[in-house]
């Protein structure tokens, strides 16, 4: 009888906790979903404007200078972006300022209007984190509840911007520490991500639809339908995707470090970055690697969508997008890295399909999620993203590619405040519990 009463009270306590977090996440989710909808609408507008006015690219260096001074005079610690939110979750201290939202929104739009190669997830996550932090201050939440609400902000921003609510929830939990997930915020993050995505959709925002339609892929036994030779190709491709994620992360951080070290006048860094982007665009004779890259206004142009078709990307399209984005982000422009990572992965997958004779749509889809998994160390979230975006028929391939890419990216990633929860190499690794920034700084001392 006593045991039954305890169980009953336990369920009541759980119900109370879920009710509490539902109430807390509703206003944050509504605000973040609305902001993301506004941001995505603006992004479409400025992208269309840039397509119609190619001369805007020539103003990219000036746009970079403007972004620099906006953050210099109004940004303060907001310039740390996603890393600031992660640091605040790990070790609460200075807080996440509300000004992060208008700053990152404005500077991302400026970056895309003038042709910078950047993404959108960074903006959505930062808006989610800063709004969650503002709300926690207004209602005076304690430290632990503030941490959870910040994670909810990440989930809401990510889930809404890509239309992947389950992925958004898992991403917010998985991205904080490599190899370690704390389920304490599982349900709050899920509620926040779903509500924010629903809110964003209610404004009429339409997300890009991707399809893997090759019927020859599905064959095999029981519910695990696969081809052995294709599975081997997925493993080998996963290695390539992992190395691409590693290359992107390292190149972006290196460009940032050396730019700040070699260029003493700091406002010149984005100006020079803009000039390099202009030079590369003219050298290649194409604007395919500017902006988001989800679609392309020119017939035969390379984009994420075109990469799902055989021959829809060149053998080195993935490298050029990697280089353009590393320069853009590494030299001070704002936005995010994830959508360019989708481009890099899909284009690399297309190239692998052309060489190996495997289905282009499947390999593009695997690259789409696996390079992202490698650069963010979130293989579980990315596997779920594959299901949400492409359907669940090929989940075995998604998992194989994402898990393999995750390991082969090593202890690096685009978020330097991410911590090593469990080493990819061995138990007792001295890098355990260190941030990627600490690991990177330690490595640089030996070079």
Phi, psi and omega in degrees: 000314180297318180297318179297320178296319178298317179296320180296315179294326178297317179293325177295318179297320179295316179298321179296319179296316180296321178295318179302312184285333173295316179296319182290324185277338183302306180297321178297315182295319180296317180292312182295316178300321178292317179296319179295319178300315178297318180297313181295323176296314178300319181298317177297320182294313183288330177294316177297321179296319179293322177300325181278341184229081183299336181295343180299334179301326182295342180266004182302318177300320178294321177299321178297319178296318179299316178299317180302312184286331175300316180283329180295318185263341183233346188277315186053233183284356181295339182295338179293342171061228182303324181296326178295318179296316180294319177298320181293327177289318181289311184221090181306134182204263186285344180087165177254116186286148178293334181294347177301324183297302180296327181294310183290327177296311182294315185288330175292318177298319177298315179303313183286326180300323184258011169099008177295143180271099183214177182247208184222344184295323181301318180295313181296317181294319180292322176295319178297315180294318182289324177290323177295319179295319178298315180296320180296326177288321182296322182258005174058055176288152176285174186301314183294317179292327176296318177303313182295319181293326175297320177296322176297322177297318176299312181299316181297314180296315182291313182298321182286321186289332180250355182068034182231079187295321179292317177301317180302317181295313182291322178302315181299328179278322189277331189286342186289323183217128180297125176077012185215130179234128176260116185279004183301327182256016186303303183292316176303318180295321180295314179300315181297316182295315180295314181295320180293318178296318178298317179298314180300317181294326181297339176278359179091012179289130179248127177269151180297136179262131177242148181224140169247105192247003183293113185285342182286350182288325188273112174194156178140208186243151174052218181271349178268092184267116181200164173250134184300315182294325179289326177296320177296317177298323179295322178295312181296320177296323178301322176299313179297319179295321178296318179293325177294319177297318177298314182298317180297312182298311182294319181294318180298313180294321181294317178300317179296314182296312183289327177298313180291332180282320188267331183256107187285325177276105194294328180290345176285340183300305178293330178296314178294321177302317178298320178295322178296318179298317177299314180298317179294323179298317179288324180296322181274342179072025181207150175256019183299336188257014176268157174067205182292310181087014179293313175232174181223132182287345184258135178296130182088356178286154182273137177204178176297314181298316182294334182292346177277000177246142181301127182079010182280358177212152177280170181297333182244014179302320181299321182291319182294320177294321177300314182293314180301317183288320179299321178290315181300306183287318183294337183252022164107358177280163187245161179151251179188176182247344192291313179298317172300326176295324174300315179299310181303313182294315180295318179292321177294319177299321177298317179296318178297320179297321180295323181283319188268344182080012179277165180300128184293321183292321179294312182295323176296318179296319178296317178294321178309310184270329188283323177294323174298316178300320181292317185281340181246354181058044180231067185293326182289313178301320182289326174297317178295323177300321177302318179293316182292327183268321188247352185098162188266002185298330187248031186298329179298317178294319178303311183296315181300313182293314183292317181294319179295315180299320179304313181291320185280356174278347179070196179269067175215170181174171183282341180254104186287345177274357175295139182255156176271105178281311174224132183295146174281347187262304185197158175289147182080011178299132181297344179280351180300137181075001175270156173278160177297331176296316179296319179295317180295316179297322179295319179294321183295334180293334183266358181263000000 
